[in-house]
Amino acid sequence: MAWFENRLVSVKRGVLYLGRRPAAALAKEFGTPLLVYGRDEILANVRYLSDAFAGRAGVDVRLHYAMKANPDRRILRLLKTAGTGIDAVSPGEVREALAAGFPARKVLFTATSAGADDMKAAFAVDGLTATIDALEQIDIMRRVRDRWFRGRTIRVSVRWNPGIGLGFNPKAITAGSRSSDGTPVKFGIEEAKVPEAFDRAAAAGFLPAGLHQHLGSGWLAEDYPAAVRAVNKMVEMAVRLAGRGHRLEFLDFGGGFGPRYAAGQRPFPVARYAAHIGRQVRRSGLPLRFIAVEPGKFLVAGAGVLLLRVEYVKESYGNLFACVNGGTFNTVPRPAVYAQARHEVVPCTGPSGRRRVPITVAGNLCETGDIFAKEILLPRPRPGDFLAVLHAGAYGRSMASHYNLRPIPREIIVY
């Protein structure tokens, strides 16, 4: 069994299957480029996380899907049926969550650089919880409420920056003073200012209900010690806030634990992490109603595959290219955006005796960085063959563009 096989992806007698059908058959029927999502894999990931956190903290645990990973409405409706909530980072995502049937009370609005227009759109949804990302936002929020929503009780949480950032790429680190490449981190309120943020929010007439943090994206096993330190700091801060009279309803530990994108990666120990959160919350004695986590790519990355057709194989200066009929920026931008991003690329049919050679899978965009995979060993492709880019369910369609006026791929769900 290949390391990447799951409830969506399997290999049978050298043929790649997506759900119950050969991947090549789906590519021929629906055309390429094509994004294929697996319902059963998504639901299995929800169950895994729910079971990992269940009963750990002595309070309810709520999964709030980070919609930015993939906003396909069929996926949203599937997750709603599975009982999740939503983490929305823009008014557009809030609208999409409501259209998919999520009640406002299950939507957390955690936008950054959110000004009056964003806050007006958020406050119009009665029951939603809006997150404060900066002290400077509080006066803006108060003015918006007083002008358009006077008399309404608005629940807020405060996103703090615990000074600990994690992520597979500098651009994916969302806490600490600076990212690993020296970029200042824009997210959250620094530790010393958190009590003031709660005091000012309460004085302005908001209901400070939660404390929120997010460290970054793509955690693996080696990130566990730092993630635990951040949990400890979060609970300590919550106890400190309680001592100042702020009765928190929830702690939101964010997301970050990533799927396994390569054979050599060691997955983040989610169950161990959940157990640690549970112990710390129990020991704190905080009278919380629930704790929240915000999985995104963990739920959907491995439940998506991009299918591409090989147009021709090109030899140039000793390099061998499989030139395909889709571009990274239009389909799965991660390899072009993040230097550390890797996606396994596999043929949809067996090698049929063809020897394996180093192949660079090149997209059809006018961009040197438009490469799905660089010099990977594959059976030498032929024109008309189909290739599958795995773990394409997260930050594919949601980040895709019409760069070069190329189309965004069709999306289907299989069972």
Stockholm file with secondary structure:
# STOCKHOLM 1.0

chainA/1-415         MAWFENRLVSVKRGVLYLGRRPAAALAKEFGTPLLVYGRDEILANVRYLSDAFAGRAGVDVRLHYAMKANPDRRILRLLKTAGTGIDAVSPGEVREALAAGFPARKVLFTATSAGADDMKAAFAVDGLTATIDALEQIDIMRRVRDRWFRGRTIRVSVRWNPGIGLGFNPKAITAGSRSSDGTPVKFGIEEAKVPEAFDRAAAAGFLPAGLHQHLGSGWLAEDYPAAVRAVNKMVEMAVRLAGRGHRLEFLDFGGGFGPRYAAGQRPFPVARYAAHIGRQVRRSGLPLRFIAVEPGKFLVAGAGVLLLRVEYVKESYGNLFACVNGGTFNTVPRPAVYAQARHEVVPCTGPSGRRRVPITVAGNLCETGDIFAKEILLPRPRPGDFLAVLHAGAYGRSMASHYNLRPIPREIIVY
#=GR chainA/1-415 SS CCTTCCSSEEEETTEEEETTEEHHHHHHHHCSSEEEEEHHHHHHHHHHHHHHHTTSSSSEEEEEEEGGGCCCHHHHHHHHHTTCEEEESSHHHHHHHHHTTCCGGGEEECCSSCCHHHHHHHHTSTTCEEEECCTTHHHHHHHHHHHHSTTCCCEEEEEEECSCCCCSSGGGBCSSSBCTTSCBCCCSEEGGGHHHHHHHHHHTTCEEEEEECCCBSCBBGGGHHHHHHHHHHHHHHHHHHHHTTCCCSEEECCCCBCCCCSTTCCBCCHHHHHHHHHHHHHHHTCCCSEEEECCSHHHHGGGEEEEEEEEEEEEETTEEEEEESCCGGGSCCHHHHCTTCCCCEEESSCCTTCCEEEEEEECSSSCTTCEEEEEEEEECCCTTCEEEECSCSSSSTTTCCCGGGCCCCEEEEEC
#=GC SS_cons         CCTTCCSSEEEETTEEEETTEEHHHHHHHHCSSEEEEEHHHHHHHHHHHHHHHTTSSSSEEEEEEEGGGCCCHHHHHHHHHTTCEEEESSHHHHHHHHHTTCCGGGEEECCSSCCHHHHHHHHTSTTCEEEECCTTHHHHHHHHHHHHSTTCCCEEEEEEECSCCCCSSGGGBCSSSBCTTSCBCCCSEEGGGHHHHHHHHHHTTCEEEEEECCCBSCBBGGGHHHHHHHHHHHHHHHHHHHHTTCCCSEEECCCCBCCCCSTTCCBCCHHHHHHHHHHHHHHHTCCCSEEEECCSHHHHGGGEEEEEEEEEEEEETTEEEEEESCCGGGSCCHHHHCTTCCCCEEESSCCTTCCEEEEEEECSSSCTTCEEEEEEEEECCCTTCEEEECSCSSSSTTTCCCGGGCCCCEEEEEC
//
